[in-house]
Amino acid sequence: QVQLVESGGGLVQAGGSLRLSCAASGSIFSINAMGWYRQAPGKQRELVASITSVRTVYADSVKGRFTISRDNALNTVYLQMNSLKPEDTAVYYCNGRITSYSGGHYDTQNYWGQGTQVTVSS
């Protein structure tokens, strides 16, 4: 099994910064992609940023303000969020497209973290 554990959320004033972390653990064979999604009250979950070995993708609303990065040795993905705005307030979820290996079998699934609250006050 694979687990994703997020940390780093909190309350910050507009214009401030936060860094989210997401560590993957378990029977990991390879990590194909990792990303961050967010869900604000009454809205659908949306992609914020994703990263593979060859590309990164950002939502238009966060380009130039957020940076996604990855430490392969630690199986950890980060989201550095600068110039935060009240509209960035949401629960942020880590996602990983991960291949696990157990009992002689490979299995590729999408995994989700439990979510971490980010609140930006005006």
C-alpha positions in Angstrom: 0.0 0.0 0.0 1.0 3.6 -0.5 0.2 6.6 1.7 0.5 10.3 1.0 0.9 12.6 4.0 0.6 16.4 3.6 1.8 19.1 5.8 2.3 22.9 5.8 -1.1 24.4 5.5 -2.3 27.2 7.8 -3.6 30.7 8.0 -1.7 33.5 6.3 -2.4 37.1 5.3 -2.8 38.1 1.7 0.6 38.6 0.0 2.2 36.0 2.3 3.7 32.7 1.6 3.3 29.0 2.6 5.0 25.8 1.6 3.1 22.6 1.4 4.8 19.2 1.5 3.6 15.8 0.6 5.5 12.6 1.4 4.8 9.3 -0.2 5.6 6.1 1.6 4.9 2.4 1.3 5.7 -0.2 -1.3 6.6 2.3 -3.9 8.2 1.0 -7.1 8.1 4.3 -9.1 6.3 7.6 -9.0 5.0 8.6 -12.4 3.6 12.0 -11.5 2.6 14.0 -8.4 0.5 17.0 -8.1 -1.6 19.4 -6.0 -5.3 19.9 -6.3 -7.5 22.2 -4.3 -11.2 22.5 -3.4 -12.9 25.6 -2.1 -16.3 25.4 -0.4 -19.0 24.9 -2.9 -16.6 24.4 -5.8 -15.2 21.4 -7.6 -11.7 20.1 -7.0 -9.3 21.7 -9.4 -5.7 21.0 -10.5 -3.2 23.5 -9.1 0.1 22.1 -10.3 1.6 18.8 -11.4 5.1 17.5 -12.0 6.6 14.6 -13.9 10.2 13.9 -14.7 9.9 16.0 -17.9 7.3 18.7 -17.3 5.4 20.8 -14.9 1.9 22.1 -15.4 0.3 25.0 -13.6 -3.3 26.4 -13.4 -3.5 29.8 -15.0 -4.6 31.3 -11.7 -1.3 30.4 -10.0 1.3 30.8 -12.7 4.1 33.1 -11.6 3.1 32.7 -7.9 3.3 29.0 -7.1 6.2 26.6 -7.7 6.0 22.8 -7.6 9.1 20.8 -7.0 10.0 17.2 -6.2 12.7 15.4 -4.2 12.9 12.0 -5.7 15.2 10.6 -3.0 12.6 11.5 -0.4 9.5 10.7 -2.5 8.3 14.2 -1.6 6.6 16.9 -3.6 6.4 20.5 -2.5 4.3 23.5 -3.4 5.8 26.9 -2.7 3.0 29.4 -2.7 3.9 33.1 -2.8 1.8 36.2 -3.2 -1.2 34.4 -1.8 -4.7 35.8 -2.4 -7.9 35.2 -0.5 -9.2 33.3 -3.5 -6.4 30.7 -2.9 -8.3 29.7 0.2 -9.1 26.0 -0.1 -8.3 22.5 1.1 -5.2 21.4 -0.8 -4.8 17.8 -1.7 -1.7 15.9 -2.8 -2.1 13.4 -5.6 0.3 10.8 -6.8 0.2 8.5 -9.8 2.3 5.7 -8.2 3.3 2.2 -9.1 3.6 -0.1 -6.1 5.2 -3.5 -6.0 4.1 -6.1 -3.5 4.0 -9.9 -3.5 5.4 -10.1 -7.0 2.8 -7.8 -8.5 2.9 -4.2 -9.9 0.0 -2.0 -9.5 -0.5 1.6 -10.7 -3.1 3.8 -9.0 -3.9 7.4 -8.2 -3.4 8.1 -4.5 -4.7 11.0 -2.5 -3.6 12.6 0.7 -6.0 13.6 3.4 -5.9 17.3 2.6 -4.5 20.4 4.3 -6.4 23.6 4.9 -5.0 26.9 3.5 -6.7 30.1 4.5 -5.7 33.5 3.2 -7.1 36.5 5.0 -7.6 39.8 3.3 
